[in-house]
Amino acid sequence: KHYWAEDFDTNEDVQHELQEWLKELSVYNQLDIYNANCNWISKLYDAVKKEYLRLKEIDWEAELAKKLDILLLYKDIDITDATKITRILTNSTAEELADQITLLDYSLFSEIEPRECVHQRWKDSSNKKLAPNILSLIQQFNNFTIFIQVQILREKSLKRRGLAIKRIIKMGEHFRLNKNYNSLCAVFSALQTASIHRLRIAWNRVPERNKQQFAEWSTIFARDMNHKNLRTLLRKAGGQPCIPHIGIFLQDLTFIDEGNKGRGI
């Protein structure tokens, strides 16, 4: 069973038990007869005591708040300077932006703990404490979807909107090549929204090659046979670096949990 250190920060019984065990261990540590036969006791005592004191100093509520605030990932960027941000987005290629977003996605995905994935903890009323990293990845997905729509709709001319759609599709194609299926789905979802999909004249200005790439994503994310095409891509990724679409995993975990209710699993 997997535990987090913060599981015990308010459990006085566990803290008392650990303190008593450390006291007992300290007695053994001072006896030569135990040191002669168990020279590891001293090292164990020092290591456990050091870790216990370190964890006791941590403000777990503050740590939880940090996990939930994904904007901390951008702490080295002055997001209040709109002109600077616009310049960075304009001067960076679609591939460069896709690479940076993939790094951000991975930093969130790699933090997910196994225990967050059981008992549908991301839906629980205490989900911010039980599944903070899953919630952060979901928030990243939603924020990115909105960001894409804003980047297109903020353009005031049809020509600029057409170029923006083309750029977003190029970004999505780079996500596909990087096997970042979570952000690829975010791009696909954003371009499928009514506010973007209805921009027919702007879409007419998008090159056929890019529109063909977008059409291929429809095949990837088709819901036929329980997302068979996406599952096939994830399976083929094998041991290669890959960021899966979090939604399909949460769906499967929900079905597993619902199907095993009452079985003590």
C-alpha positions as MATLAB code, in Angstrom:
seq = 'KHYWAEDFDTNEDVQHELQEWLKELSVYNQLDIYNANCNWISKLYDAVKKEYLRLKEIDWEAELAKKLDILLLYKDIDITDATKITRILTNSTAEELADQITLLDYSLFSEIEPRECVHQRWKDSSNKKLAPNILSLIQQFNNFTIFIQVQILREKSLKRRGLAIKRIIKMGEHFRLNKNYNSLCAVFSALQTASIHRLRIAWNRVPERNKQQFAEWSTIFARDMNHKNLRTLLRKAGGQPCIPHIGIFLQDLTFIDEGNKGRGI';
ca = [
       0.000    0.000    0.000;
       1.252    3.468   -0.892;
       1.296    6.248    1.686;
       2.166    9.920    1.579;
       4.019   11.606    4.388;
       1.176   14.098    4.742;
      -1.166   11.234    5.645;
       0.298   11.332    9.121;
       0.830   15.030    9.766;
      -2.363   15.269   11.857;
      -2.351   11.702   13.215;
      -1.181   12.088   16.808;
      -1.247    8.323   17.474;
       1.178    7.613   14.642;
       3.468   10.458   15.693;
       3.452    9.198   19.299;
       4.245    5.648   18.149;
       7.170    6.891   16.084;
       8.512    8.994   18.960;
       8.362    5.990   21.325;
      10.103    3.795   18.765;
      12.871    6.380   18.362;
      13.313    6.491   22.140;
      13.620    2.712   22.277;
      16.031    2.705   19.376;
      18.155    5.386   21.041;
      18.533    3.119   24.099;
      19.733    0.239   21.947;
      22.046    2.632   20.160;
      23.832    3.370   23.439;
      24.386   -0.287   24.375;
      27.660   -1.797   23.192;
      26.213   -5.295   23.043;
      23.685   -4.228   20.390;
      26.253   -2.156   18.503;
      28.561   -5.168   18.338;
      25.977   -7.371   16.699;
      23.901   -4.744   14.903;
      26.129   -1.912   13.814;
      23.337   -0.653   11.551;
      21.222    0.561   14.495;
      23.150    3.802   14.856;
      22.771    4.662   11.168;
      19.084    3.725   11.185;
      18.416    5.820   14.266;
      20.163    8.877   12.824;
      18.426    8.560    9.434;
      14.917    8.071   10.838;
      15.286   10.857   13.386;
      16.603   13.272   10.767;
      13.714   12.498    8.387;
      11.155   12.706   11.201;
      12.374   16.160   12.247;
      12.452   17.329    8.632;
       8.871   16.246    7.935;
       7.676   17.747   11.197;
       8.816   21.189   10.024;
       6.871   21.044    6.763;
       3.666   23.049    6.378;
       1.603   20.425    4.534;
      -1.256   22.792    3.780;
       1.176   25.111    1.992;
       2.694   22.163    0.120;
      -0.757   21.098   -1.047;
      -1.494   24.633   -2.254;
       1.717   24.567   -4.310;
       0.694   21.313   -5.987;
      -2.637   22.788   -7.008;
      -1.225   26.090   -8.322;
       0.191   25.116  -11.708;
       1.045   28.763  -12.381;
       4.079   28.165  -10.162;
       5.523   26.317  -13.146;
       5.741   29.707  -14.850;
       7.249   31.545  -11.881;
      10.313   32.552  -13.918;
       8.082   34.377  -16.421;
       6.558   37.806  -15.859;
       3.036   37.029  -17.061;
       1.865   40.544  -16.185;
       3.757   41.962  -19.164;
       1.263   41.237  -21.944;
       3.473   42.824  -24.615;
       6.433   40.630  -23.716;
       4.322   37.473  -23.671;
       2.826   38.337  -27.071;
       6.314   38.911  -28.472;
       7.535   35.552  -27.155;
       4.530   33.734  -28.620;
       4.924   35.524  -31.951;
       8.676   34.949  -32.292;
       8.577   31.285  -31.252;
       7.804   28.615  -33.822;
       4.857   26.263  -33.357;
       7.314   23.406  -32.795;
       9.193   25.310  -30.086;
       5.978   26.104  -28.237;
       4.854   22.473  -28.522;
       8.159   21.287  -27.060;
       7.893   23.647  -24.081;
       4.271   22.720  -23.405;
       5.232   19.033  -23.553;
       7.879   19.629  -20.889;
       5.257   21.309  -18.695;
       2.817   18.446  -19.274;
       5.444   15.897  -18.335;
       6.347   17.740  -15.141;
       2.686   17.419  -14.082;
       2.126   13.878  -15.363;
       5.246   12.493  -13.674;
       4.064   13.763  -10.278;
       0.902   11.624  -10.259;
       1.023    9.091   -7.423;
      -0.490    5.567   -7.800;
      -2.914    6.107   -4.924;
      -4.468    9.128   -6.670;
      -5.829    6.745   -9.300;
      -7.946    4.512   -7.041;
     -11.508    4.903   -5.718;
     -12.136    7.825   -8.125;
     -10.359   10.176   -5.776;
     -10.248   12.936   -8.387;
     -14.066   13.144   -8.035;
     -14.117   13.069   -4.232;
     -15.193   16.118   -2.226;
     -11.633   16.123   -0.831;
     -10.074   15.631   -4.271;
      -7.698   18.562   -3.830;
      -5.943   16.608   -1.117;
      -6.509   13.075   -2.415;
      -5.605   13.623   -6.084;
      -3.854   17.012   -6.463;
      -1.605   15.996   -9.348;
      -4.411   14.526  -11.454;
      -6.371   17.743  -10.912;
      -3.346   19.796  -11.958;
      -3.013   17.879  -15.228;
      -6.741   18.285  -15.888;
      -6.436   22.013  -15.179;
      -3.473   22.248  -17.557;
      -5.569   20.558  -20.261;
      -8.501   22.944  -19.737;
      -6.289   26.039  -19.591;
      -4.491   25.060  -22.788;
      -7.790   24.449  -24.589;
      -8.996   27.940  -23.659;
      -5.609   29.456  -24.554;
      -5.847   28.041  -28.088;
      -9.317   29.485  -28.644;
      -8.208   32.899  -27.357;
      -5.137   32.913  -29.621;
      -7.362   32.443  -32.669;
     -10.266   34.701  -31.724;
      -8.041   37.598  -30.647;
      -6.918   38.037  -34.261;
      -8.953   40.795  -35.914;
      -8.575   39.899  -39.594;
      -9.583   36.761  -41.496;
      -6.063   36.379  -42.813;
      -4.556   36.466  -39.309;
      -7.143   34.019  -38.005;
      -6.357   31.623  -40.839;
      -2.650   31.847  -39.992;
      -3.416   31.296  -36.303;
      -5.409   28.127  -37.068;
      -2.581   26.893  -39.292;
      -0.061   27.526  -36.526;
      -2.167   25.703  -33.943;
      -2.492   22.690  -36.260;
       1.290   22.645  -36.752;
       1.661   22.707  -32.986;
      -0.754   19.792  -32.666;
       1.095   17.790  -35.287;
       4.297   18.262  -33.302;
       2.470   16.986  -30.218;
       1.572   13.891  -32.222;
       5.183   13.339  -33.251;
       6.267   13.835  -29.621;
       3.586   11.340  -28.533;
       2.031   13.955  -26.263;
      -1.522   12.745  -26.764;
      -2.904   14.789  -23.874;
      -2.066   18.145  -25.453;
      -2.890   16.822  -28.921;
      -6.388   16.106  -27.625;
      -6.522   19.623  -26.126;
      -5.707   21.113  -29.553;
      -8.238   18.871  -31.277;
     -10.925   19.738  -28.710;
     -10.250   23.484  -28.993;
     -10.511   23.429  -32.793;
     -13.742   21.423  -32.512;
     -15.480   23.995  -30.287;
     -18.334   25.951  -31.853;
     -16.502   29.282  -31.518;
     -13.645   28.021  -33.723;
     -15.342   25.451  -35.926;
     -17.846   28.004  -37.264;
     -15.091   30.317  -38.612;
     -15.607   28.882  -42.093;
     -14.052   31.746  -44.026;
     -10.951   31.655  -41.833;
     -10.752   27.864  -42.254;
     -10.872   28.355  -46.031;
      -7.566   30.215  -45.736;
      -5.878   27.227  -44.041;
      -3.736   25.135  -46.467;
      -5.194   21.759  -47.439;
      -2.164   19.978  -46.006;
      -2.883   21.338  -42.554;
      -6.598   20.618  -42.815;
      -5.737   17.053  -43.779;
      -3.602   16.724  -40.654;
      -6.518   17.967  -38.565;
      -8.805   15.423  -40.252;
      -6.387   12.627  -39.314;
      -6.748   13.564  -35.647;
     -10.477   12.861  -35.970;
      -9.525    9.267  -36.694;
      -7.195    9.122  -33.686;
      -9.817   10.413  -31.261;
     -12.798    8.609  -32.792;
     -14.963    7.059  -30.077;
     -15.705    3.942  -32.113;
     -15.101    0.656  -30.273;
     -14.176    2.430  -27.041;
     -11.476    4.682  -28.541;
      -9.788    1.758  -30.300;
      -7.502    3.928  -32.460;
      -6.148    5.969  -29.549;
      -5.647    2.834  -27.458;
      -3.720    1.261  -30.334;
      -1.387    4.278  -30.507;
      -0.797    4.176  -26.740;
      -0.086    0.448  -26.884;
       2.364    0.883  -29.773;
       4.199    3.580  -27.829;
       5.332    0.775  -25.533;
       8.305    1.784  -23.442;
       8.948    4.913  -25.483;
       8.393    8.379  -23.933;
       4.695    9.170  -24.093;
       2.169   11.411  -22.343;
      -1.185    9.615  -22.608;
      -4.555   11.296  -22.821;
      -5.488   11.457  -19.127;
      -9.223   11.323  -19.876;
      -9.199    7.807  -21.290;
      -7.264    6.492  -18.289;
      -9.646    8.116  -15.805;
     -12.549    6.616  -17.740;
     -11.055    3.123  -17.461;
     -10.261    3.580  -13.781;
     -13.863    4.644  -13.171;
     -15.198    1.528  -14.937;
     -12.838   -0.698  -12.934;
     -13.938    0.883   -9.679;
     -17.648    0.721  -10.527;
     -17.350   -2.880  -11.723;
     -15.693   -4.030   -8.504;
     -17.920   -2.291   -5.996;
     -18.890   -4.595   -3.150;
     -16.013   -6.987   -3.806;
     -13.706   -5.465   -1.236;
     -11.220   -4.354   -3.898;
];
